[in-house]
Amino acid sequence: MKHLSPRVLFALTALGCAGLLGFGYYLQFVEHLEPCPMCIFQRLCFLAVVAITGVGALHGPRGAGVHVYGGLTVVAALIGGGIAGRQVWLQHLPADRVPACGPGLEYMLEMFPLAEVIKQALRGTGECAAVDWTFLTLSIAEWSLACFSLIVITYLVYLAQRGRARPDWR
């Protein structure tokens, strides 16, 4: 993997995450699956990964720049993975332990300050615990967690290999 150019890795990551976002919008607008607040925040994290890696692919950084783009990608994927992990945890709670469904994200944005909306959304609600779609027995949140984990592992390994191969960061 260390022989893969940073530009190609960034481009592949951006395209993959753009595909995931596209599929999420397909599920929402064609299959009529309404995303919960945690799903929206995971989408924002995938969008952040697309933006970071897309700019990285266009820029084609060398040396420390690869580590900057790679590090930002890891941070965005860790945040998304944390949100997805929390949602997976909610989905596996016993029915009597699932939190009550809360107001929709649009309503919360109209009624509460942004910090409170983020806090409430990340806490999760009953609608975040619902599993409306699966593929190969995994829910959307579980697939999201797997994708974020793959991004983190890929970039940590890639950056570690580049760091060992080029200790002067060129």
N, C-alpha and C positions, 0 to 999 in steps of 0.2 A: 504494500500500500504506500510505502514511502516514495515510490517512483511515480506515483500519480501526481500530476501537477496541481498546485493549489487552485488554479483557475478552473480546472476540470472538476475537482472535488466540490468547489463552491457552486459551480453551475449545476452539477448533478443534484446537490442538496436543494438548491433553489427550485429546480424543476420538480423534484420529488415532493417537496412540501407544497408547491403550487398545485400539484396533482391532488394531494390530500385535501387541500382547501376546496378545490373544484368538486371533488367527490362529496365533501361536506355540504356544499351549496346544492349539489344534485339531490342529496337526501332531504334537504330542507325544502327546496322549491319544486321538485318533481315528485318525490315520495311523500312530501308533506310531513316530515318529522321536524317538529319545532325544537330548536336547540335550547338547552337550559343555560342559565348564567355561567356555569362552569365551562360548558362547551364553548361559549362565546369567548371566554378568556383563553381557552386553549387555542382557539382559532387565531386570536391576537398574537399568541406566542409563535404559532406556525408562520403568521404573517411577518413577525419580527425576524424569524430565521430566513424567510424568503428575502426580505429586504437586506439583511446583513450579507447573506451569501450571494445574492444577486449583485450587490455593489462590489463585493469581493471578486466575483467572476469578471465583471466589467473592468475593474481596476487592475486585476492581476498582480497583487502585491508580492513582494519578495522579502526575505529576511524577517524582521520583527513584525512587519505588516501582516504576514500570514498568521502569526501568533495573536495579533490584535483581533483580526476578523474571526479567527478560530475560537479565541476566548470569548468574544461576544456571542458567537453562535452557541457555545456551550452554556453560557449564562441564560440565554433565551430558552434553550431546550431544557435546562434544569428547572426553570420556573414553570414552563409548560408541563414538564414531567411531574413536578410537585402537585400541580393542580389536577392533572389526570390521575395521579396516585390517590389523591384525596377522594376523587369521584369514584374510583374503583373501590376504595374502602367503603364509601357510602352504599355502593351497589351490593356489597356483600354483608351489610348489616342485617340482623334479623328484622323481620317486618315491624315488630313492636319497638325497635330502636331507631327507625328511620325518622329523621326530622320532618316536621309538617311542611307542606308545600308553601312557598312564600309568594309574594307578588312578583310579577314579571320584571325583567330588567328595564324595559322602557318606563314602566310606572316608577320604579325605584329611582331612575335617573331624573325623573321629573320632580319627585318628592323629597329626595335626600341629597345631602352633599356627596360629592364624588367619593371621598374617603369612606363614608359609611356604605355606599353602594358596593365598593370593592370589598370591604370587610364582610358584608352580608353575602355577596355572591360567592366569595371564596369559602365561606362557611358551609355552603351547600344547603339544598332543600330537598324535599321529597321528590320533586321532579328531576333533580340531579341523580337520585338513586334509582330512578326507573330505567329499565333496559328495554328500549323500543326496537332495537335492531341488533342482530349479531351476524358474524361471518366466521365460520370455523369455530363456533361456540364462544367467540370473544365479542364483548360489547364494543361500542365505539370508543368509550373511555379506555378500555384495555388495549385496543389497537393504538390509540393515541399515546398511551404510556409506553408501549413497545417502540413506537416510532421515535418518540423523544429520547428514549433510552439508547436506541441505535445511533442516533445523532451524537449524543454525548460520548458514547464509547468510541465511535468512529473518530471523532475529532480529538479526543484525548490520546488515543493510540497514534493517530497521524501526527499530532503536535509533538508527542514524546519521541517518535521516530525522527522527526525533523530536528528536534533539539539535540539528540544524540549524534545524528549524522553531521550536523553543522553547529558546533558549539559557539561559533562566532556570530550566529543568527543571520548569516547571509543566504 
